[in-house]
Amino acid sequence: MAIERVEPYLSAEAIGTRIAEIGAELSRDLDPVEPTVFVCVLKGSIMFYADLLRAVTTPTNCAFLAVSSYHGGTKSTGAVRLTHDLTIDIADRDVVLVEDIVDTGLTMDYLLNLLRARRPRSLRVCTLLHKPAREEIKVPIDYCGFTIDDVFVVGFGLDFQQRYRDVPFIGVMHFDDADPA
Ligand code: 5GP
């Protein structure tokens, strides 16, 4: 049996500092009057989304969608499925898509095609993490918190089998052998 271990990778303080910087950047770039629709990609983005919205000083609207691409393991199946759609119309609206992590890029590519078809006025991509080593499709990223190594991370919204989302920092998931021969 394997024992799970989470090794600290990005501290809560470092994440907070970076989110404040991205929030300031977005506040400079976004419309100061018309609310921008911030789309939260459930569930992994929840912590990033909540902190980011409070760091943005221009007006915002909240919107949520959910996709599933991982099925319990640490490797993507490649098949992306929309499990919850937006409940608002984004036609002619400025939109910021908020993701937890861009790994292979398949999920982001799927989401961008989905949202572009709805004719928003603008569509920006904001991701907390980017793992370029595993890129399969190049996707445009307008705002990125951290570029990370090819490791499986949990915490700050990111899960392993629906656990660890509540961990306040980001850590690398290790599976140690409980009974080394
Ligand atoms: P992609 O489609 O880019 O391969 O993967 C995107 C989704 O896979 C992310 O939204 C996230 O839910 C999940 N994912 C990718 N890498 C990691 C990781 O290192 N840790 C966790 N917990 N989820 C990941």
Boltz pocket constraint, residues with backbone or C-beta under 6 A from the ligand:
constraints:
  - pocket:
      binder: B
      contacts: [[A, 44], [A, 69], [A, 70], [A, 74], [A, 76], [A, 99], [A, 100], [A, 101], [A, 102], [A, 103], [A, 104], [A, 105], [A, 106], [A, 107], [A, 108], [A, 151], [A, 152], [A, 153], [A, 154], [A, 158], [A, 159], [A, 160]]
      max_distance: 6.0
